[in-house]
Amino acid sequence: MFADDGAGNTIWIAGSGRVLTIDHNSNGQVRELAPSFRALLEESVQEA
């Protein structure tokens, strides 16, 4: 685990490199946030 989303949902990087989260409001469904940490950063960080 490297973070949570502020609502208690864990965010982690799987052994495959995928960034995943567990949505506790959806019966613990695991969702992919991004195929890699780099992709997550590229989607999330905007250059000024």
PyMOL commands that set and color helices and strands:
alter all, ss='L'
color gray80, all
select helices_A, chain A and resi 24-26+37-44
alter helices_A, ss='H'
color red, helices_A
select strands_A, chain A and resi 3-4+10-13+19-23+29-34
alter strands_A, ss='S'
color yellow, strands_A
deselect
rebuild
show_as cartoon
